[in-house]
Amino acid sequence: MKPLISLVLILFISTLYGCAQKIEGISKDVDKQLAENSGYLLIGIDTNRGLHQLFIGGTKRLMLTSKDLQLGTNYILVDVPAGKYQIDDIKFSRYSRLELEEGYWDFVVKPNQVSYIGDLYVKTSGSWYVSSAQVLLENRSTSALLFLEREFPNILNSREVRYSGPGEDKFFEYAEQLSKAEGDVL
């Protein structure tokens, strides 16, 4: 009986993850016309090992792949349907994954703006399998804004950027006000 239950559980999980839409980070600074009711999602990844996949659930089931989840620190900007989402789990390899608790990992992507949700910090120990992992979602708004200024100035100039991760932060609004005031002086 146990093998049958295990098989059913494996099939259910593979079906669940098989329905996730693969998304890739944007590489060109072209602010294209977004689909109706869509926005940009900006997430930072800070990890001491390459990750296999990151699953995001909510309005639409999304999956970032190892192509964007490399060792080190980087940001991923991607256009997605607007709505409520949460980071569900992280796959470290094909066979090792970490399910995340509900609540803390929730965020919102708003239409026609860049929604920064924080930097996902993942520090692991162990060899090919993960024996322990420290996982945090940290707000590094200043670094995110510097990234957008350097890599995506056209998108930054035509879209509002807002923090939409855990907690409250008005840094992007403050930065916009300073930028406008500076522009008025010149």
C-alpha positions in Angstrom: 0.0 0.0 0.0 2.9 2.4 0.8 4.4 2.2 -2.7 1.0 3.0 -4.2 0.6 6.1 -2.0 4.1 7.2 -2.8 3.5 6.8 -6.5 0.3 8.8 -6.4 2.0 11.5 -4.4 4.9 11.7 -6.8 2.5 12.0 -9.8 0.6 14.7 -8.0 3.7 16.8 -7.3 5.1 16.3 -10.8 1.7 17.4 -12.3 1.6 20.4 -10.0 5.1 21.6 -11.0 4.6 20.6 -14.6 1.9 23.3 -14.9 4.2 26.1 -14.0 5.1 28.6 -16.8 8.8 29.0 -17.3 9.8 32.6 -17.2 13.2 34.2 -18.1 14.7 37.5 -17.1 14.6 40.3 -19.6 18.0 41.1 -21.1 17.2 44.2 -23.3 16.3 47.6 -22.0 13.2 48.0 -24.2 10.0 49.1 -22.4 7.6 47.1 -24.6 3.8 47.4 -24.5 2.9 44.9 -21.8 -0.1 42.7 -22.1 -3.3 44.0 -20.5 -3.2 43.8 -16.7 0.5 42.9 -16.6 3.5 44.4 -14.8 7.2 43.9 -14.2 8.5 41.7 -11.4 12.0 42.5 -10.0 13.6 40.1 -7.7 17.2 39.9 -6.5 19.0 36.5 -6.1 21.9 36.3 -3.7 23.1 32.7 -3.3 26.3 30.7 -2.5 25.3 28.0 -5.1 23.4 27.8 -8.3 19.8 27.0 -7.8 17.8 24.6 -10.0 14.4 26.2 -9.9 12.3 28.7 -8.0 8.5 28.2 -8.0 6.1 31.2 -7.6 2.5 30.5 -7.0 -0.6 32.8 -7.1 -2.4 34.5 -10.0 -0.4 32.3 -12.3 2.1 29.5 -11.5 5.6 30.6 -12.5 9.0 29.0 -12.5 12.4 30.6 -12.8 15.1 28.1 -14.0 18.8 27.7 -13.4 19.5 30.0 -16.3 18.6 33.0 -14.1 19.4 31.4 -10.7 23.2 31.3 -10.9 25.7 31.4 -8.1 26.4 35.0 -6.8 24.2 38.1 -6.8 22.0 39.2 -9.6 18.6 40.7 -10.3 15.9 39.3 -12.5 13.4 41.5 -14.2 10.5 39.8 -15.9 7.0 40.8 -17.1 4.1 38.8 -15.6 0.4 39.1 -15.1 -0.5 41.5 -12.3 -1.8 39.8 -9.1 -1.1 38.3 -5.8 1.8 35.8 -5.6 4.0 34.0 -3.2 7.4 32.2 -3.4 6.4 28.5 -2.8 9.6 26.6 -2.9 13.2 26.4 -4.1 14.8 23.4 -5.8 18.5 23.2 -5.2 18.9 20.2 -7.6 16.6 17.8 -9.3 16.2 15.9 -6.1 16.6 18.4 -3.3 14.1 21.2 -2.5 12.8 23.4 0.2 9.2 24.2 0.7 8.6 27.7 2.2 6.1 28.5 4.8 3.1 30.6 3.8 2.7 34.3 4.6 6.1 35.8 4.7 6.8 35.1 1.0 3.7 36.9 -0.3 3.9 39.8 -2.7 1.9 41.7 -5.3 2.7 42.6 -8.9 0.8 45.7 -9.9 -0.1 46.5 -13.5 2.1 48.8 -15.6 4.8 49.3 -12.9 8.0 47.5 -11.7 7.2 45.6 -8.5 10.4 45.0 -6.5 9.8 42.2 -4.0 13.2 42.0 -2.3 16.4 40.0 -2.6 16.1 36.3 -2.0 19.1 35.4 0.1 20.0 31.6 0.0 23.0 30.3 1.9 23.4 26.5 1.9 25.8 24.0 3.3 26.3 20.4 2.2 27.6 18.8 -1.0 25.4 17.9 -3.9 22.5 17.6 -1.5 21.5 20.4 0.9 22.0 19.6 4.5 20.9 23.0 5.7 19.8 26.3 4.2 19.3 29.8 5.4 16.7 31.6 3.3 15.6 35.2 3.7 13.8 37.8 1.6 15.6 41.0 2.3 14.6 44.5 1.2 17.6 46.0 -0.6 15.8 48.8 -2.5 18.9 51.0 -3.0 20.7 48.1 -4.7 17.6 47.3 -6.8 17.3 51.0 -7.9 21.1 51.1 -8.8 20.6 47.9 -10.9 17.7 49.5 -12.8 19.6 52.7 -13.4 22.6 50.8 -14.8 20.8 48.0 -16.7 17.3 49.2 -17.6 17.2 53.0 -17.7 14.6 53.2 -20.4 12.2 51.0 -18.4 13.0 52.9 -15.2 12.2 56.2 -16.9 8.9 55.1 -18.2 7.6 53.0 -15.2 7.0 53.6 -11.5 9.0 51.3 -9.3 7.4 50.2 -6.0 8.4 47.9 -3.2 5.8 45.1 -2.9 7.5 42.5 -0.7 7.0 41.9 3.0 6.6 45.0 5.1 6.4 48.7 4.0 9.0 50.8 2.3 8.5 54.2 0.5 12.1 54.4 -0.7 11.2 54.4 -4.4 8.6 57.2 -3.9 11.2 59.2 -2.1 13.8 58.7 -4.8 11.3 59.8 -7.5 10.5 63.0 -5.6 14.2 63.7 -5.3 14.7 63.0 -9.0 11.8 65.3 -9.9 13.1 68.1 -7.6 16.6 67.8 -9.1 15.1 68.0 -12.6 13.2 71.2 -11.7 16.4 72.8 -10.5 18.3 72.1 -13.7 
